[in-house]
Amino acid sequence: MIERVIHSPEAKDDLRQAYRWYENREPGLGEELLCCIEECELTIRQYPQLYPIATGKFRRAFIRRFPYEVIYEPTDDTLTIYAVFHCSQDPRKWRSRLPSDE
Protein backbone atom coordinates (compact mmCIF):
# COMPACT_ATOMS: atom_id res chain seq x y z
CA MET A 1 0.00 0.00 0.00
CA ILE A 2 1.20 3.49 -0.82
CA GLU A 3 1.81 5.40 2.40
CA ARG A 4 2.85 8.85 1.18
CA VAL A 5 0.16 11.06 -0.38
CA ILE A 6 0.88 14.49 -1.86
CA HIS A 7 -1.89 16.89 -2.87
CA SER A 8 -0.85 19.61 -5.28
CA PRO A 9 -1.81 23.15 -4.24
CA GLU A 10 -4.44 23.13 -7.02
CA ALA A 11 -5.93 19.87 -5.71
CA LYS A 12 -6.15 21.40 -2.22
CA ASP A 13 -7.95 24.39 -3.72
CA ASP A 14 -10.31 22.03 -5.56
CA LEU A 15 -11.17 20.32 -2.29
CA ARG A 16 -11.79 23.59 -0.45
CA GLN A 17 -14.02 24.95 -3.21
CA ALA A 18 -16.03 21.75 -3.56
CA TYR A 19 -16.46 21.46 0.20
CA ARG A 20 -17.69 25.05 0.49
CA TRP A 21 -20.08 24.69 -2.44
CA TYR A 22 -21.75 21.55 -1.05
CA GLU A 23 -21.73 22.79 2.54
CA ASN A 24 -23.46 26.02 1.45
CA ARG A 25 -26.16 23.99 -0.33
CA GLU A 26 -26.84 21.72 2.63
CA PRO A 27 -24.98 21.61 5.95
CA GLY A 28 -23.16 18.30 6.27
CA LEU A 29 -23.05 17.60 2.54
CA GLY A 30 -19.53 19.00 2.24
CA GLU A 31 -18.43 16.56 4.94
CA GLU A 32 -20.03 13.71 3.02
CA LEU A 33 -18.08 14.74 -0.07
CA LEU A 34 -14.82 14.72 1.89
CA CYS A 35 -15.61 11.26 3.30
CA CYS A 36 -16.25 9.92 -0.22
CA ILE A 37 -12.99 11.43 -1.44
CA GLU A 38 -11.10 9.91 1.51
CA GLU A 39 -12.60 6.49 0.68
CA CYS A 40 -11.51 6.89 -2.93
CA GLU A 41 -7.99 7.91 -1.91
CA LEU A 42 -7.73 4.88 0.38
CA THR A 43 -8.74 2.59 -2.48
CA ILE A 44 -6.20 4.26 -4.76
CA ARG A 45 -3.48 3.80 -2.11
CA GLN A 46 -4.34 0.10 -1.83
CA TYR A 47 -4.82 -0.56 -5.56
CA PRO A 48 -3.13 2.27 -7.48
CA GLN A 49 -3.44 0.54 -10.87
CA LEU A 50 -7.16 -0.21 -10.45
CA TYR A 51 -8.44 2.92 -12.15
CA PRO A 52 -8.13 3.73 -15.86
CA ILE A 53 -5.43 5.83 -17.41
CA ALA A 54 -6.57 9.38 -18.13
CA THR A 55 -3.50 10.33 -20.13
CA GLY A 56 0.12 9.17 -20.14
CA LYS A 57 1.02 7.90 -16.67
CA PHE A 58 -1.86 9.70 -14.96
CA ARG A 59 -5.02 7.93 -13.83
CA ARG A 60 -8.54 8.99 -12.92
CA ALA A 61 -10.80 7.66 -10.21
CA PHE A 62 -14.45 8.65 -9.98
CA ILE A 63 -15.88 9.63 -6.61
CA ARG A 64 -18.86 7.63 -5.36
CA ARG A 65 -22.08 9.68 -5.13
CA PHE A 66 -20.57 12.96 -6.37
CA PRO A 67 -19.72 14.10 -9.92
CA TYR A 68 -15.99 14.41 -9.22
CA GLU A 69 -12.89 12.55 -10.22
CA VAL A 70 -9.42 12.38 -8.74
CA ILE A 71 -6.55 12.80 -11.19
CA TYR A 72 -3.44 11.15 -9.80
CA GLU A 73 -0.04 9.66 -10.48
CA PRO A 74 1.06 6.59 -8.55
CA THR A 75 4.68 5.61 -8.03
CA ASP A 76 6.11 2.82 -5.90
CA ASP A 77 5.96 4.82 -2.68
CA THR A 78 4.02 8.03 -3.41
CA LEU A 79 0.58 8.98 -4.62
CA THR A 80 0.44 12.48 -6.11
CA ILE A 81 -3.00 13.99 -6.58
CA TYR A 82 -3.12 16.79 -9.14
CA ALA A 83 -6.85 17.52 -9.27
CA VAL A 84 -10.17 16.78 -7.62
CA PHE A 85 -12.20 17.75 -10.59
CA HIS A 86 -15.91 18.28 -11.27
CA CYS A 87 -16.77 16.12 -14.27
CA SER A 88 -18.68 18.88 -16.05
CA GLN A 89 -15.60 21.10 -16.36
CA ASP A 90 -13.34 21.28 -19.38
CA PRO A 91 -10.62 18.59 -18.98
CA ARG A 92 -8.04 20.99 -20.37
CA LYS A 93 -8.15 22.63 -16.94
CA TRP A 94 -6.77 19.58 -15.11
CA ARG A 95 -4.51 18.54 -18.00
CA SER A 96 -2.69 21.86 -17.72
CA ARG A 97 -1.71 20.96 -14.13
CA LEU A 98 0.14 17.78 -15.03
CA PRO A 99 3.92 17.69 -15.24
CA SER A 100 4.98 17.86 -18.87
CA ASP A 101 7.35 14.88 -18.74
CA GLU A 102 4.75 12.24 -19.48
N, CA, C and O of each residue as an XYZ file, in Angstrom:
408
protein
N       0.848     -1.181      0.000
C       0.000      0.000      0.000
C       0.891      1.241      0.000
O       1.915      1.292      0.682
N       0.481      2.229     -0.775
C       1.197      3.495     -0.825
C       0.912      4.268      0.464
O      -0.244      4.476      0.833
N       1.969      4.684      1.133
C       1.814      5.400      2.401
C       1.852      6.914      2.237
O       1.149      7.627      2.952
N       2.644      7.405      1.327
C       2.845      8.848      1.179
C       1.881      9.406      0.128
O       1.841      8.934     -1.008
N       1.106     10.419      0.530
C       0.160     11.062     -0.379
C       0.490     12.553     -0.438
O       0.621     13.214      0.592
N       0.620     13.068     -1.651
C       0.878     14.488     -1.863
C      -0.291     15.065     -2.654
O      -0.667     14.534     -3.699
N      -0.855     16.145     -2.153
C      -1.892     16.886     -2.875
C      -1.243     18.147     -3.420
O      -0.634     18.910     -2.670
N      -1.369     18.368     -4.712
C      -0.851     19.607     -5.284
C      -1.631     20.777     -4.694
O      -2.747     20.590     -4.209
N      -1.061     21.981     -4.728
C      -1.812     23.145     -4.238
C      -3.155     23.314     -4.958
O      -4.147     23.705     -4.344
N      -3.182     23.018     -6.258
C      -4.439     23.132     -7.017
C      -5.463     22.105     -6.540
O      -6.653     22.409     -6.461
N      -5.010     20.895     -6.221
C      -5.934     19.872     -5.710
C      -6.494     20.292     -4.351
O      -7.671     20.069     -4.068
N      -5.661     20.894     -3.520
C      -6.147     21.398     -2.221
C      -7.197     22.476     -2.429
O      -8.205     22.511     -1.723
N      -6.963     23.357     -3.398
C      -7.954     24.388     -3.715
C      -9.250     23.760     -4.223
O     -10.341     24.191     -3.850
N      -9.127     22.747     -5.069
C     -10.308     22.035     -5.563
C     -11.142     21.511     -4.402
O     -12.363     21.670     -4.378
N     -10.473     20.889     -3.445
C     -11.170     20.319     -2.288
C     -11.873     21.398     -1.471
O     -13.026     21.232     -1.074
N     -11.180     22.492     -1.226
C     -11.788     23.592     -0.454
C     -13.017     24.152     -1.161
O     -14.055     24.366     -0.534
N     -12.900     24.387     -2.457
C     -14.021     24.954     -3.208
C     -15.216     23.998     -3.248
O     -16.358     24.414     -3.053
N     -14.945     22.731     -3.498
C     -16.032     21.748     -3.558
C     -16.712     21.616     -2.196
O     -17.938     21.566     -2.104
N     -15.903     21.562     -1.148
C     -16.458     21.463      0.204
C     -17.380     22.647      0.483
O     -18.516     22.467      0.923
N     -16.891     23.850      0.228
C     -17.690     25.054      0.493
C     -18.997     25.056     -0.322
O     -20.060     25.395      0.198
N     -18.902     24.678     -1.592
C     -20.080     24.686     -2.442
C     -21.150     23.750     -1.881
O     -22.310     24.140     -1.741
N     -20.760     22.521     -1.562
C     -21.747     21.554     -1.049
C     -22.229     21.928      0.351
O     -23.409     21.764      0.661
N     -21.347     22.419      1.179
C     -21.728     22.786      2.543
C     -22.699     23.967      2.525
O     -23.595     24.041      3.367
N     -22.532     24.892      1.574
C     -23.463     26.019      1.446
C     -24.826     25.571      0.947
O     -25.831     26.209      1.259
N     -24.883     24.498      0.186
C     -26.158     23.991     -0.329
C     -26.937     23.271      0.763
O     -28.150     23.427      0.898
N     -26.196     22.471      1.544
C     -26.844     21.717      2.630
C     -25.786     21.395      3.686
O     -24.816     20.695      3.395
N     -25.963     21.896      4.897
C     -24.977     21.613      5.946
C     -24.771     20.101      6.111
O     -25.726     19.330      6.210
N     -23.513     19.714      6.137
C     -23.162     18.302      6.265
C     -22.827     17.639      4.943
O     -22.148     16.612      4.917
N     -23.298     18.216      3.842
C     -23.048     17.603      2.539
C     -21.583     17.740      2.125
O     -21.035     16.857      1.466
N     -20.958     18.841      2.511
C     -19.529     18.998      2.238
C     -18.718     17.935      2.954
O     -17.752     17.404      2.407
N     -19.117     17.626      4.184
C     -18.430     16.565      4.941
C     -18.600     15.212      4.264
O     -17.667     14.411      4.222
N     -19.795     14.962      3.732
C     -20.026     13.707      3.015
C     -19.133     13.606      1.786
O     -18.593     12.541      1.485
N     -18.982     14.721      1.080
C     -18.077     14.742     -0.071
C     -16.665     14.382      0.355
O     -16.017     13.548     -0.277
N     -16.181     15.010      1.430
C     -14.816     14.724      1.895
C     -14.649     13.264      2.301
O     -13.602     12.667      2.053
N     -15.674     12.687      2.921
C     -15.615     11.263      3.295
C     -15.519     10.379      2.050
O     -14.751      9.418      2.025
N     -16.297     10.706      1.023
C     -16.254      9.922     -0.216
C     -14.890     10.056     -0.896
O     -14.377      9.085     -1.452
N     -14.312     11.236     -0.853
C     -12.991     11.434     -1.438
C     -11.938     10.665     -0.640
O     -11.037     10.066     -1.228
N     -12.039     10.674      0.678
C     -11.105      9.908      1.509
C     -11.195      8.414      1.206
O     -10.174      7.731      1.125
N     -12.421      7.907      1.037
C     -12.602      6.491      0.680
C     -11.930      6.187     -0.652
O     -11.263      5.164     -0.802
N     -12.110      7.074     -1.606
C     -11.509      6.891     -2.926
C      -9.991      6.893     -2.826
O      -9.324      6.047     -3.423
N      -9.444      7.842     -2.073
C      -7.989      7.908     -1.912
C      -7.443      6.653     -1.245
O      -6.369      6.178     -1.611
N      -8.165      6.113     -0.275
C      -7.729      4.880      0.378
C      -7.696      3.723     -0.619
O      -6.756      2.928     -0.623
N      -8.715      3.634     -1.455
C      -8.742      2.587     -2.477
C      -7.584      2.765     -3.454
O      -6.935      1.791     -3.835
N      -7.327      4.004     -3.859
C      -6.200      4.262     -4.757
C      -4.894      3.845     -4.091
O      -4.046      3.227     -4.734
N      -4.720      4.170     -2.825
C      -3.484      3.803     -2.109
C      -3.310      2.284     -2.055
O      -2.190      1.782     -2.140
N      -4.410      1.563     -1.914
C      -4.337      0.104     -1.833
C      -4.162     -0.535     -3.199
O      -3.429     -1.515     -3.336
N      -4.827      0.009     -4.211
C      -4.822     -0.556     -5.560
C      -4.580      0.553     -6.586
O      -5.494      0.906     -7.331
N      -3.388      1.097     -6.636
C      -3.135      2.274     -7.481
C      -3.348      2.041     -8.974
O      -3.595      3.000     -9.706
N      -3.262      0.822     -9.439
C      -3.443      0.541    -10.865
C      -4.880      0.170    -11.220
O      -5.172     -0.137    -12.376
N      -5.770      0.195    -10.248
C      -7.157     -0.210    -10.451
C      -7.910      0.687    -11.435
O      -8.698      0.203    -12.247
N      -7.668      1.964    -11.357
C      -8.439      2.923    -12.147
C      -7.812      3.159    -13.514
O      -6.611      2.959    -13.695
N      -8.628      3.585    -14.478
C      -8.132      3.730    -15.858
C      -7.161      4.896    -16.024
O      -7.155      5.854    -15.252
N      -6.355      4.771    -17.050
C      -5.426      5.830    -17.410
C      -6.218      6.976    -18.032
O      -7.054      6.764    -18.910
N      -5.943      8.185    -17.566
C      -6.571      9.383    -18.128
C      -5.746      9.891    -19.298
O      -6.281     10.237    -20.352
N      -4.442      9.930    -19.096
C      -3.497     10.335    -20.127
C      -2.092      9.999    -19.641
O      -1.776     10.199    -18.468
N      -1.262      9.498    -20.523
C       0.121      9.174    -20.143
C       0.183      8.251    -18.939
O      -0.382      7.157    -18.957
N       0.866      8.691    -17.898
C       1.022      7.896    -16.670
C       0.037      8.312    -15.584
O       0.140      7.854    -14.446
N      -0.903      9.163    -15.919
C      -1.856      9.704    -14.960
C      -3.178      8.959    -15.057
O      -3.642      8.624    -16.146
N      -3.775      8.707    -13.898
C      -5.017      7.931    -13.828
C      -6.140      8.781    -13.264
O      -5.910      9.842    -12.684
N      -7.373      8.288    -13.448
C      -8.542      8.987    -12.922
C      -9.413      7.997    -12.162
O      -9.639      6.867    -12.595
N      -9.890      8.459    -11.022
C     -10.802      7.659    -10.209
C     -12.048      8.491     -9.940
O     -11.952      9.638     -9.505
N     -13.202      7.921    -10.195
C     -14.450      8.646     -9.983
C     -14.887      8.497     -8.529
O     -14.732      7.441     -7.917
N     -15.436      9.582     -7.996
C     -15.885      9.628     -6.607
C     -17.302      9.081     -6.523
O     -18.175      9.474     -7.297
N     -17.521      8.182     -5.589
C     -18.860      7.633     -5.365
C     -19.796      8.747     -4.907
O     -19.449      9.543     -4.034
N     -20.967      8.796     -5.496
C     -22.075      9.683     -5.130
C     -21.952     11.126     -5.593
O     -22.954     11.840     -5.614
N     -20.771     11.577     -5.960
C     -20.566     12.964     -6.372
C     -19.947     12.997     -7.768
O     -19.208     12.083     -8.134
N     -20.238     14.039     -8.551
C     -19.719     14.103     -9.923
C     -18.291     14.647     -9.996
O     -18.019     15.627    -10.691
N     -17.396     13.999     -9.274
C     -15.992     14.407     -9.222
C     -15.106     13.222     -9.559
O     -15.489     12.060     -9.426
N     -13.909     13.566    -10.000
C     -12.888     12.554    -10.224
C     -11.576     13.050     -9.652
O     -11.317     14.251     -9.573
N     -10.756     12.089     -9.255
C      -9.421     12.378     -8.738
C      -8.436     12.045     -9.854
O      -8.442     10.936    -10.388
N      -7.597     13.006    -10.196
C      -6.552     12.799    -11.193
C      -5.255     12.618    -10.421
O      -4.855     13.489     -9.649
N      -4.597     11.475    -10.633
C      -3.445     11.145     -9.803
C      -2.358     10.424    -10.584
O      -2.563      9.928    -11.692
N      -1.187     10.392     -9.949
C      -0.044      9.657    -10.483
C       0.508      8.775     -9.369
O       0.961      9.287     -8.345
N       0.477      7.464     -9.553
C       1.061      6.586     -8.547
C       2.515      6.253     -8.892
O       2.864      6.077    -10.059
N       3.336      6.172     -7.878
C       4.676      5.607     -8.033
C       4.790      4.510     -6.984
O       3.814      4.207     -6.298
N       5.958      3.919     -6.853
C       6.110      2.823     -5.903
C       5.762      3.222     -4.476
O       5.150      2.443     -3.746
N       6.146      4.430     -4.073
C       5.957      4.818     -2.675
C       5.149      6.091     -2.466
O       4.923      6.488     -1.323
N       4.709      6.742     -3.542
C       4.023      8.030     -3.409
C       2.814      8.092     -4.346
O       2.849      7.624     -5.484
N       1.771      8.677     -3.828
C       0.578      8.980     -4.616
C       0.501     10.497     -4.699
O       0.399     11.169     -3.673
N       0.549     11.041     -5.907
C       0.436     12.481     -6.107
C      -0.909     12.776     -6.748
O      -1.231     12.257     -7.817
N      -1.684     13.610     -6.085
C      -3.000     13.989     -6.581
C      -2.889     15.396     -7.156
O      -2.503     16.340     -6.467
N      -3.239     15.513     -8.439
C      -3.123     16.787     -9.144
C      -4.433     17.548     -9.225
O      -4.427     18.772     -9.355
N      -5.560     16.844     -9.150
C      -6.854     17.519     -9.267
C      -7.953     16.686     -8.622
O      -7.928     15.456     -8.664
N      -8.899     17.364     -8.036
C     -10.169     16.778     -7.619
C     -11.182     17.594     -8.408
O     -11.518     18.723     -8.049
N     -11.654     16.999     -9.480
C     -12.204     17.752    -10.589
C     -13.672     17.444    -10.820
O     -14.057     16.277    -10.893
N     -14.499     18.482    -10.936
C     -15.907     18.281    -11.269
C     -15.996     17.809    -12.715
O     -15.395     18.416    -13.601
N     -16.717     16.765    -12.955
C     -16.766     16.119    -14.271
C     -17.376     16.981    -15.376
O     -17.192     16.682    -16.556
N     -18.088     18.033    -15.022
C     -18.680     18.877    -16.051
C     -17.708     19.944    -16.571
O     -18.010     20.630    -17.548
N     -16.561     20.086    -15.934
C     -15.599     21.105    -16.361
C     -14.778     20.622    -17.550
O     -14.696     19.426    -17.828
N     -14.184     21.565    -18.229
C     -13.336     21.281    -19.377
C     -12.074     20.546    -18.901
O     -11.354     21.070    -18.051
N     -11.790     19.348    -19.428
C     -10.620     18.593    -18.979
C      -9.291     19.279    -19.263
O      -8.270     18.906    -18.686
N      -9.288     20.268    -20.138
C      -8.038     20.995    -20.368
C      -7.562     21.678    -19.090
O      -6.369     21.929    -18.917
N      -8.501     21.973    -18.202
C      -8.146     22.627    -16.942
C      -7.243     21.717    -16.099
O      -6.203     22.164    -15.614
N      -7.626     20.452    -15.920
C      -6.766     19.578    -15.112
C      -5.544     19.119    -15.887
O      -4.485     18.908    -15.297
N      -5.670     18.963    -17.192
C      -4.511     18.543    -17.998
C      -3.377     19.553    -17.919
O      -2.206     19.179    -17.966
N      -3.718     20.831    -17.798
C      -2.687     21.864    -17.722
C      -1.883     21.803    -16.429
O      -0.811     22.401    -16.338
N      -2.388     21.089    -15.435
C      -1.712     20.962    -14.135
C      -0.662     19.854    -14.118
O       0.210     19.837    -13.250
N      -0.743     18.951    -15.055
C       0.137     17.777    -15.027
C       1.554     18.137    -15.424
O       1.766     18.998    -16.277
N       2.532     17.474    -14.803
C       3.917     17.691    -15.241
C       4.060     17.321    -16.716
O       3.417     16.384    -17.190
N       4.884     18.043    -17.423
C       4.979     17.859    -18.867
C       5.845     16.667    -19.292
O       5.948     16.385    -20.486
N       6.453     15.980    -18.363
C       7.352     14.875    -18.736
C       6.636     13.538    -18.804
O       7.186     12.528    -18.366
N       5.429     13.507    -19.339
C       4.745     12.238    -19.478
C       5.364     11.536    -20.620
O       4.960     10.421    -20.952
